[in-house]
Amino acid sequence: MIMKRLTALLMVLIVMCFASDQADAETSLINIQFGRGLPENIYYGGGVVNTDPTLNLTWNQVNDTYYDPFQLLYSDGDESNAYLSVDVSGEVKQVSSSSSAIVDTDPTKKLMLGHLSSDADYYASMTITGLKPGLYNIYIYSQGVLNVPSELSATATVTGGSYNIHLESDGLTPSLLEGTNWLMLPVVISDGNFSMSVNDLTIGTLNGVQIEAVPEPGSVILVGIGGIIVFWRFRMNLNKNYDVNA
């Protein structure tokens, strides 16, 4: 009897933790794919945030040079309170599936098939509003055409600070490589706004962006407290039943 109840307790704790992790993952990640080209090139994976090949995530699609603010979806398809606006002047290129350096067997190839890029003499920016205040990891992907060097030199801005972004690829990197065709930028967003602008006199190449909310320490503590409470209640019930059966 005791072993059965301990096993049940363990299963409840595992399920509780798993459910909490799944809920957080589904409602704290926003994906944006740029210049995907053909519909069959839509990417559904998790990028570098989650490499599980069985994922079927929602990616917000940006395939034009200018967008008034539009509502972004979470990775599970639910609506978020965040809005994205895009303003890219100059030449905008779309990369076909035959001209990406990412190998065919790499599931992230579709993410890197298309991109938006701006001429050095023009303006390019994206702005996200309506994010919940807190800590975020911003994942930025940048790689252009096969055998053609590309770069992203930009400035990311949040209230109270700015961050320099620089990625440079020779067009030959066959997979995602941190510091070459992607980077992760940890930021604190206090007013819900995040913007990124390509620096003057540079050509900006952008394939995708992922916005991942980082759980606050308080949330982790609450999950731990919840586990302790569940454990205590099961323990009390276990002792009670044990005394009766004795």
Backbone torsions as a table, in degrees:
resi	resn	phi	psi	omega
1	MET	NA	-44.9	-179.3
2	ILE	-63.0	-44.8	-178.8
3	MET	-63.3	-38.1	179.3
4	LYS	-63.1	-41.9	-178.5
5	ARG	-71.2	-36.5	176.0
6	LEU	-64.5	-40.2	177.4
7	THR	-63.0	-43.0	178.5
8	ALA	-62.2	-41.2	177.8
9	LEU	-60.2	-46.5	-179.5
10	LEU	-60.8	-42.7	-179.7
11	MET	-64.6	-40.2	178.7
12	VAL	-62.2	-44.7	179.8
13	LEU	-63.1	-41.4	179.5
14	ILE	-63.9	-47.2	-179.7
15	VAL	-62.5	-40.8	-179.9
16	MET	-61.9	-45.6	179.4
17	CYS	-65.4	-42.9	-179.2
18	PHE	-63.2	-44.9	-179.2
19	ALA	-63.8	-39.4	178.8
20	SER	-64.1	-44.4	179.5
21	ASP	-63.2	-43.2	-179.0
22	GLN	-63.4	-44.5	-179.2
23	ALA	-62.7	-43.5	178.9
24	ASP	-62.1	-43.0	-177.6
25	ALA	-64.4	-37.6	-175.8
26	GLU	-76.2	-29.6	-173.2
27	THR	-109.1	10.4	-178.8
28	SER	-126.2	10.1	-177.4
29	LEU	-125.9	127.4	175.2
30	ILE	-119.2	127.7	-178.6
31	ASN	-112.7	139.7	178.1
32	ILE	-132.5	126.0	178.2
33	GLN	-114.3	131.7	-176.2
34	PHE	-107.3	138.3	170.3
35	GLY	53.1	46.8	-174.6
36	ARG	-68.1	-21.5	-178.3
37	GLY	80.4	-118.2	-175.8
38	LEU	-71.3	149.9	-179.7
39	PRO	-56.9	-34.5	-178.9
40	GLU	-69.8	-6.3	178.8
41	ASN	-96.5	9.9	175.0
42	ILE	-65.2	135.3	-178.7
43	TYR	-97.4	137.2	-178.6
44	TYR	-120.3	2.6	-175.6
45	GLY	-82.2	-170.0	-175.9
46	GLY	-105.1	8.5	-178.4
47	GLY	59.9	-142.8	177.7
48	VAL	-86.9	-8.4	179.0
49	VAL	-70.8	-40.9	179.7
50	ASN	-147.4	113.2	-174.2
51	THR	-91.8	10.6	177.5
52	ASP	-60.6	118.0	-175.7
53	PRO	-71.6	-10.0	-177.6
54	THR	-92.3	1.5	-177.1
55	LEU	-67.5	152.0	175.5
56	ASN	-135.9	74.5	-172.2
57	LEU	-95.3	156.4	177.0
58	THR	-86.0	132.4	173.4
59	TRP	-120.5	125.2	175.3
60	ASN	-69.8	130.1	-173.0
61	GLN	-98.6	131.9	176.1
62	VAL	-125.1	111.6	-173.4
63	ASN	-130.7	22.5	179.7
64	ASP	-140.9	173.2	-174.8
65	THR	-83.5	-20.2	-176.1
66	TYR	-143.4	132.9	176.6
67	TYR	-135.9	125.8	163.8
68	ASP	-65.7	160.1	-178.3
69	PRO	-53.3	127.5	175.2
70	PHE	-129.4	152.0	-173.3
71	GLN	-73.1	134.9	179.5
72	LEU	-93.4	148.7	176.6
73	LEU	-102.0	148.3	170.7
74	TYR	-71.1	170.6	-177.2
75	SER	-65.4	-19.2	177.5
76	ASP	-91.5	3.3	178.1
77	GLY	94.0	-8.9	177.7
78	ASP	-74.1	152.7	179.5
79	GLU	-73.8	138.8	172.5
80	SER	-101.7	177.1	174.7
81	ASN	-95.2	7.4	-177.3
82	ALA	-93.2	148.3	179.4
83	TYR	-129.3	144.5	-179.4
84	LEU	-117.7	134.3	169.9
85	SER	-123.8	144.0	-176.8
86	VAL	-131.6	136.8	177.0
87	ASP	-139.8	102.6	-178.7
88	VAL	-124.9	115.7	177.1
89	SER	-103.5	164.8	-176.8
90	GLY	87.6	-158.1	-175.1
91	GLU	-78.3	134.3	176.0
92	VAL	-119.6	124.9	-174.4
93	LYS	-111.5	146.8	170.6
94	GLN	-117.1	134.8	-176.6
95	VAL	-100.0	130.1	179.2
96	SER	-80.5	167.8	-177.5
97	SER	-66.8	-18.6	-177.1
98	SER	-86.6	-5.1	-174.3
99	SER	-122.1	20.4	174.9
100	SER	-98.7	140.5	-179.8
101	ALA	-75.4	-17.7	-180.0
102	ILE	-64.8	131.2	-175.4
103	VAL	-68.5	153.6	-175.5
104	ASP	-61.3	-30.6	-177.0
105	THR	-78.7	-8.8	179.7
106	ASP	-85.3	120.0	-177.8
107	PRO	-62.5	-18.1	179.8
108	THR	-84.2	2.6	-178.4
109	LYS	-57.5	-42.2	-178.3
110	LYS	-62.5	-31.8	177.4
111	LEU	-62.3	-34.4	-174.2
112	MET	-99.0	5.2	-178.4
113	LEU	-68.3	-39.4	-177.6
114	GLY	-117.0	156.1	175.8
115	HIS	-155.5	160.0	169.5
116	LEU	-104.5	140.3	176.5
117	SER	-142.7	149.8	-179.5
118	SER	-116.4	148.8	174.4
119	ASP	-69.4	157.2	-176.7
120	ALA	-63.7	-27.2	-176.3
121	ASP	-94.1	9.1	-176.5
122	TYR	-122.2	179.4	-172.9
123	TYR	-107.3	141.8	176.8
124	ALA	-146.9	129.3	179.3
125	SER	-155.6	158.0	171.1
126	MET	-137.5	142.4	-178.6
127	THR	-133.0	133.5	176.7
128	ILE	-117.9	128.9	178.0
129	THR	-122.6	161.2	174.1
130	GLY	85.7	9.6	176.0
131	LEU	-71.3	149.0	175.6
132	LYS	-69.1	135.3	177.0
133	PRO	-57.5	138.6	179.0
134	GLY	156.5	-165.4	179.9
135	LEU	-90.9	139.5	-179.5
136	TYR	-138.8	147.8	165.2
137	ASN	-106.4	121.3	179.4
138	ILE	-104.5	118.6	179.6
139	TYR	-101.2	127.2	-175.4
140	ILE	-122.6	131.0	-177.4
141	TYR	-115.8	133.4	-177.8
142	SER	-151.7	113.4	172.1
143	GLN	-162.4	132.3	-174.9
144	GLY	-93.9	-141.3	-173.2
145	VAL	-74.7	149.9	176.5
146	LEU	-54.0	130.2	177.4
147	ASN	71.6	4.9	-179.4
148	VAL	-115.6	121.0	179.1
149	PRO	-60.1	145.1	177.7
150	SER	-145.3	164.3	179.8
151	GLU	-152.9	162.7	169.2
152	LEU	-135.2	111.0	175.7
153	SER	-118.5	109.4	-170.7
154	ALA	-144.9	169.9	176.5
155	THR	-124.0	123.5	175.3
156	ALA	-97.4	138.9	-174.6
157	THR	-129.5	133.0	169.5
158	VAL	-131.2	166.8	179.3
159	THR	-59.3	121.8	176.9
160	GLY	93.2	1.3	179.9
161	GLY	-176.4	167.1	176.9
162	SER	-140.2	158.4	-175.2
163	TYR	-133.7	136.5	175.7
164	ASN	-86.2	135.1	179.7
165	ILE	-122.1	128.3	176.0
166	HIS	-145.6	121.3	173.5
167	LEU	-130.4	139.5	-178.8
168	GLU	-141.8	125.5	-177.4
169	SER	-124.0	146.8	177.1
170	ASP	-89.7	2.3	-179.8
171	GLY	80.9	12.2	-177.1
172	LEU	-120.9	-6.9	-176.2
173	THR	-66.6	118.7	-171.4
174	PRO	-85.1	-2.9	-179.7
175	SER	-153.5	173.2	178.6
176	LEU	-69.4	126.3	-177.0
177	LEU	-132.2	116.5	-176.7
178	GLU	-60.7	134.9	-179.4
179	GLY	87.6	-11.3	178.4
180	THR	-111.4	-56.3	178.3
181	ASN	-122.8	6.2	169.4
182	TRP	-157.0	157.2	175.1
183	LEU	-149.9	161.2	176.8
184	MET	-117.1	127.8	-177.3
185	LEU	-114.9	110.1	176.3
186	PRO	-81.1	128.0	-177.5
187	VAL	-136.3	158.0	171.6
188	VAL	-110.2	120.5	-179.2
189	ILE	-110.2	115.9	-175.1
190	SER	-99.7	-28.4	-175.9
191	ASP	-115.8	9.3	177.3
192	GLY	88.5	1.3	-173.3
193	ASN	-112.7	140.0	174.7
194	PHE	-142.6	131.7	178.5
195	SER	-135.3	155.3	178.2
196	MET	-142.5	128.3	-179.4
197	SER	-126.3	137.0	176.5
198	VAL	-70.1	135.0	-178.2
199	ASN	-67.0	151.4	-180.0
200	ASP	-58.4	145.6	175.1
201	LEU	64.2	22.3	174.8
202	THR	-127.6	156.4	176.7
203	ILE	-98.6	120.2	-177.5
204	GLY	-98.4	127.0	178.0
205	THR	-116.5	126.6	-175.4
206	LEU	-138.2	120.8	179.4
207	ASN	-96.5	-41.7	-176.2
208	GLY	-166.0	162.6	177.7
209	VAL	-140.4	136.7	172.2
210	GLN	-121.5	134.8	-177.8
211	ILE	-117.7	108.2	-174.6
212	GLU	-113.3	119.1	175.2
213	ALA	-73.6	134.7	179.5
214	VAL	-95.4	124.7	180.0
215	PRO	-56.7	135.4	177.9
216	GLU	-75.9	152.4	179.8
217	PRO	-53.5	-34.5	179.8
218	GLY	-61.6	-37.2	179.4
219	SER	-66.4	-40.7	178.7
220	VAL	-63.7	-40.5	179.3
221	ILE	-63.4	-41.9	180.0
222	LEU	-61.9	-41.8	177.4
223	VAL	-61.0	-41.9	178.5
224	GLY	-64.4	-41.6	178.1
225	ILE	-63.7	-41.1	178.2
226	GLY	-59.5	-40.7	178.4
227	GLY	-64.6	-39.5	179.6
228	ILE	-64.8	-41.7	180.0
229	ILE	-62.8	-45.3	178.8
230	VAL	-60.3	-44.7	179.4
231	PHE	-59.8	-45.1	-178.1
232	TRP	-62.0	-42.7	-178.8
233	ARG	-66.0	-40.1	177.2
234	PHE	-65.9	-38.6	-179.1
235	ARG	-65.0	-41.8	178.7
236	MET	-63.7	-42.5	179.2
237	ASN	-65.4	-38.2	179.1
238	LEU	-63.0	-46.0	179.9
239	ASN	-63.8	-39.8	179.8
240	LYS	-62.3	-48.2	-179.1
241	ASN	-66.0	-35.4	-179.6
242	TYR	-64.8	-42.3	179.9
243	ASP	-64.5	-39.2	-179.7
244	VAL	-65.3	-44.7	-177.9
245	ASN	-69.1	-25.5	179.4
246	ALA	-67.5	NA	NA
